[in-house]
Amino acid sequence: MASAGIHFFAVGGLVIAGVIAAVVLILAFVVIGIYNGIQRARVRCDNAFAQIDVQLKRRFDLIPNLIEVAKGYMAHERETLANVIAARNAAVQGLQSRLQRPTDPAAAAELDRAMAGMDGALGRLLAVAEAYPDLKANQNMLAVQEELSSTENRIAFARQAFNDAVMRFNEMIVVFPNNLLAGLFGFRQQVPFQADAAERASPTVRF
């Protein structure tokens, strides 16, 4: 009789141990699934920002070409030209800061301000250029116009794709129980571009 009781408790202990092991295994799979889902969402954010990075660098590279063509006709507008170059360099630095600190709101704000400053400087340059008919008809300037317009459109699409990816990522890490793991593994909310294409449209070069 005693041996039967011992056997019963032994079997019961094994059942409990099996249940505990199964629960632990299920929880482990849940944790791994949530972690991998957050990681995939973060990678999509990184990839989306990489597309913005490519297009912004392309735009930055086009601006010296614009200045090179314009300065041959605008010898008396050195300050305007210099302001564009300075604004372009500030935007380059802003992009580098954001790449180094992708989740830092201050770095995001720095890039936004720098891009707004560059757009303003370009806008003033284009307004002044209206007084130079020969510049407006220059074939090299027309070619730069086409490249800038195309790049600006790509930036707008890339920015929207990035903001969509950021929204999905941020939603993923704030819901329960994902928020517990996000805090545990150091995931931080990504920072979207605050202005959409209509609000922060780049000046279009139309000569």
Backbone hydrogen bonds, N-H to C=O, Kabsch-Sander energy under -0.5 kcal/mol:
donor,donor_aa,acceptor,acceptor_aa,energy
5,G,1,M,-1.9
6,I,2,A,-2.5
7,H,3,S,-2.4
8,F,4,A,-2.3
9,F,5,G,-2.5
10,A,6,I,-2.4
11,V,7,H,-2.5
12,G,8,F,-2.8
13,G,9,F,-2.7
14,L,10,A,-2.2
15,V,11,V,-2.3
16,I,12,G,-2.5
17,A,13,G,-2.6
18,G,14,L,-2.5
19,V,15,V,-2.6
20,I,16,I,-2.8
21,A,17,A,-2.6
22,A,18,G,-2.4
23,V,19,V,-2.7
24,V,20,I,-2.8
25,L,21,A,-2.4
26,I,22,A,-2.6
27,L,23,V,-2.8
28,A,24,V,-2.4
29,F,25,L,-2.3
30,V,26,I,-2.4
31,V,27,L,-2.9
32,I,28,A,-2.7
33,G,29,F,-2.5
34,I,30,V,-2.7
35,Y,31,V,-2.9
36,N,32,I,-2.7
37,G,33,G,-2.1
38,I,34,I,-2.4
39,Q,35,Y,-2.5
40,R,36,N,-2.5
41,A,37,G,-2.0
42,R,38,I,-2.4
43,V,39,Q,-2.5
44,R,40,R,-2.0
45,C,41,A,-1.8
46,D,42,R,-2.6
47,N,43,V,-2.8
48,A,44,R,-2.3
49,F,45,C,-2.5
50,A,46,D,-2.0
51,Q,47,N,-1.3
52,I,48,A,-1.3
53,D,49,F,-2.8
54,V,50,A,-2.2
55,Q,51,Q,-1.9
56,L,52,I,-3.0
57,K,53,D,-2.4
58,R,54,V,-1.7
59,R,55,Q,-2.2
60,F,56,L,-2.9
61,D,57,K,-2.1
62,L,58,R,-1.3
63,I,59,R,-1.4
65,N,61,D,-0.6
66,L,62,L,-1.9
67,I,63,I,-2.5
68,E,64,P,-2.6
69,V,65,N,-2.0
70,A,66,L,-2.5
71,K,67,I,-2.8
72,G,68,E,-0.5
72,G,69,V,-0.7
73,Y,70,A,-1.8
74,M,70,A,-1.8
77,E,74,M,-1.9
81,L,77,E,-2.3
82,A,78,R,-2.9
83,N,79,E,-2.3
84,V,80,T,-1.5
85,I,81,L,-1.9
86,A,82,A,-2.5
87,A,83,N,-2.4
88,R,84,V,-2.6
89,N,85,I,-2.5
90,A,86,A,-2.1
91,A,87,A,-2.0
92,V,88,R,-2.1
93,Q,89,N,-2.1
94,G,90,A,-2.4
95,L,91,A,-2.3
96,Q,92,V,-2.0
97,S,93,Q,-2.3
98,R,94,G,-2.0
99,L,95,L,-2.3
100,Q,96,Q,-1.9
101,R,97,S,-1.8
104,D,101,R,-1.6
108,A,104,D,-2.0
109,A,105,P,-2.6
110,E,106,A,-2.2
111,L,107,A,-2.1
112,D,108,A,-2.3
113,R,109,A,-2.6
114,A,110,E,-2.4
115,M,111,L,-2.7
116,A,112,D,-2.3
117,G,113,R,-2.5
118,M,114,A,-2.3
119,D,115,M,-2.6
120,G,116,A,-2.3
121,A,117,G,-2.2
122,L,118,M,-2.6
123,G,119,D,-2.4
124,R,120,G,-2.1
125,L,121,A,-2.1
126,L,122,L,-2.6
127,A,123,G,-1.9
128,V,124,R,-2.1
129,A,125,L,-2.4
130,E,126,L,-0.8
130,E,127,A,-0.6
131,A,128,V,-1.8
132,Y,129,A,-2.1
136,K,132,Y,-1.9
137,A,133,P,-1.4
138,N,134,D,-0.5
138,N,135,L,-1.0
142,L,138,N,-2.1
143,A,139,Q,-2.1
144,V,140,N,-2.2
145,Q,141,M,-2.5
146,E,142,L,-2.0
147,E,143,A,-2.1
148,L,144,V,-3.0
149,S,145,Q,-2.5
150,S,146,E,-2.2
151,T,147,E,-2.4
152,E,148,L,-2.8
153,N,149,S,-1.8
154,R,150,S,-1.9
155,I,151,T,-2.5
156,A,152,E,-2.1
157,F,153,N,-2.1
158,A,154,R,-2.8
159,R,155,I,-2.8
160,Q,156,A,-1.9
161,A,157,F,-2.3
162,F,158,A,-2.3
163,N,159,R,-2.6
164,D,160,Q,-2.2
165,A,161,A,-2.1
166,V,162,F,-2.7
167,M,163,N,-2.3
168,R,164,D,-2.0
169,F,165,A,-2.3
170,N,166,V,-3.1
171,E,167,M,-2.2
172,M,168,R,-1.9
173,I,169,F,-1.9
174,V,170,N,-0.7
174,V,171,E,-0.7
175,V,171,E,-0.9
179,N,175,V,-2.2
180,L,177,P,-1.1
181,L,177,P,-1.2
182,A,178,N,-2.9
183,G,179,N,-2.0
184,L,180,L,-1.9
185,F,181,L,-2.8
186,G,183,G,-0.6
187,F,182,A,-2.4
191,V,102,P,-0.7
200,R,196,D,-2.2
201,A,198,A,-0.6
206,R,204,T,-1.1
207,F,205,V,-0.6
